[in-house]
């Protein structure tokens, strides 16, 4: 007996993301063909994370966009750009989100290396020599930019960057529930990138 294909959950997920209903990645096809319970979990997780009461919709979509850019997922990048702009994000904020993901990718590699080599004095005494002027006065505001930097750093697994940005976000007035929801959103979108 053939297993029924779960078209409804996939269609609902794609519709929620504003994506073409014909977009069926290899992973989506495999999950749907197996009528995987994970599909329903994924749809609920995405909806819940994007609907956090500690983030505005615009902030949630920009944070999701930063993860999609970081993971080089072009379809989700385009979808989250559209959703963020629909919620009032400017072209400058969208561009800055791309810049943030790029800078954090660079910094996360560099500072992770320094962290791994903590016993080698030479590496830790050298100036980074990395230009990062966008960090100084971000269009989206320092608080959201730092929160985004924290999310991307968590996705990339840079302990030093995570602790530094978490400290900065708190200094800028964010409380732990907002930080927690942003990290949870980053984790969910990272999982979404693998499945869609």
Secondary structure, DSSP 8 states (H G I E B T S, - for coil): ------HHHHHHHHHHTT--TT---HHHHHHHHTT-HHHHHHHHHHHHHHT-TTS-HHHHHHHHHHHHHHTT-HHHHHHHHHHHHHTT--HHHHHHHHHHHHHHHHHHHHHHHHHHTTT-HHHHHS------GGGTS-TT-HHHHHHHHHHHHHHHT-HHHHHHHHHHHHHTT--HHHHHHHHHHHHHHHHHHHH-
